[in-house]
Amino acid sequence: MNYRFMFTINAVALGLFGAGLLIMPDFVMDQFNIEKYVAINFLSRFFGATLLLLAWFLWMLKDMASAKVQRVMAIVFLAYSVAGFAATIMGMSRQSIGVIRTNGWVMLVVYGFFTLIYGYVLFLQPKEQKQRAPKKTTKTQSPTPPTGIQ
């Protein structure tokens, strides 16, 4: 798996969820049994627009950036995925916020999936590639004697 493929999958997921929140926030919030108020609708649309921006950013990043920039952005999106996973747990917890009443596991699976994928590509995959790389053998060549001046 490479950064390009990972960014493509993440851009599609962010784009779909962002478009859903932007265009039909009531439907998306009904899936999670979240109470709907005018302010919550506005914030949902704002968050949907932000997710669409992130999706577009990732879509462009996959083709235009160098490998070093892609690695840095993968670290940023790993942190985003971990934070989203933690925020979803807090949103599901009755002791803290408790606003996500049903189907919160869907968000946990999505954030958990991207956390695992980014963690794998950033930390485990480079070790596997080093282990698989064939060791280079250098042939010793004897120096050739000078043939004279031409």
N, C-alpha and C positions, 0 to 999 in steps of 0.2 A: 504494500500500500504506500502511496506517495502523498505529498501535500496537495497536489492538484486534485486527486480523487477525493480526498478528505474534505477539502474546501468546497468541492462541488456538492457533495452530499449535505454538508452543513448549510450551504446557501439555499438549497432546495427546501430543506426543513424549515429554516428561518423564514423564507419567502412565503411558504404555505401558511404557516402559523401567523405571520405578520399580516398577510392579505386577509385572513379570516378575521383577525382582530380589527383591522381597519375598515373592512366593508360590512361585516355583520358581527359586531361585538356581542349582541344579545345572544346569538346562537352559540358562540364560543363559550360565553360565560354560563349558559344553560348546561353545557356539557360537564362543567365542573361544579354545578349547583352553587354558583356565586351570586350573592345578592346584587341586584341591579339598581343603581341610582344614576342620576344624570352625571354626577362627577365621575363615577366609576366608568360610565360609557365613554366620557371624554378621555380619561386616562388610558382606557383600553385602546382607543383609536390612536392616541399619541404613542403608546407602546408598540402598536402594530406598525405604525410608520417607522419607528426606530428599528424594528426587526427587519422591515423591508430594506432600510438603508444598510444594515449589516449584511443582509443577503446580497445586495448589489455590490457592496465592498468586497465580500468574499469571492463573488463571481469574477470580478475584475482582478483581484489579487492572484487568483490561481494561474493566470496567464502572463501577467505583467511583471511580477516581482522576482527578484533573485532568490536563490535558495536560502541565503542568509536571512533575508527579510521574511520569507515564508516561515522559517523556523521561529523567528521572534513572534510573528503573528500567531503561530500555532501555540506558543506558550501563553499568549494573551487569551486566546480562545479556550485553552485548557483551564485557565483561572476563571473565565466566564462560566464555563460548564460546571465547575466545582461550586461556584457561588450560586448558580441557578439551582443546582441540586440541593444545597443547604437551604436556600430560600423556599423551595418547594416543600421540604420537610417541615420548616417553620409554618408555612401556610396550611399544611395539613394537620399540624399539632393543635389539639384543643387547648392545651395549656398556654400557648403563646398567641397565635393569631386565629387559626381555625377558619379561614375564609374558603379554603378549598375543601368542599364537603364530599364530593364524589369524583371518581376518575383521576385523582391526583397521581395515581401510579403511572399514568401515561406520561406525565411530565417527568416523573422520576426515571422512567425507562429512557426517555429521550436524552435528558441531561446526563444520566449515567452512561449511556451508550457513547456520547461524544466525549465524556471524561475518559472513558477507557480507550477509545480510539486515539485521541490526542496523546494520552499517556503512552500508549503503545508506540506510536510513530515517533514521538520525541525521545523516549528513553529506552525502550526494549528493542526496537527495530535496528538502531545503529549498532548495538552489541551483536545482534544476530548477523548482520552484514559483515562485521569484522571477523566473526568466527568462520563464516563461509568463504571469505576471500582466500583464494589460493596463495600459498606462500611463494614469493618470487625467488627463484634460484638464479644466482648470477653465475654465468660461465666465466671462468678465468681464462683470459686470452693471454697468450705469451706475446710480449712485445715483439713487433717485427723489426728486424735490423734495418737500418737505413740502406737504401738501394743506391745511393749516390746522387749527385747533383745532375739535374737535367736541364 
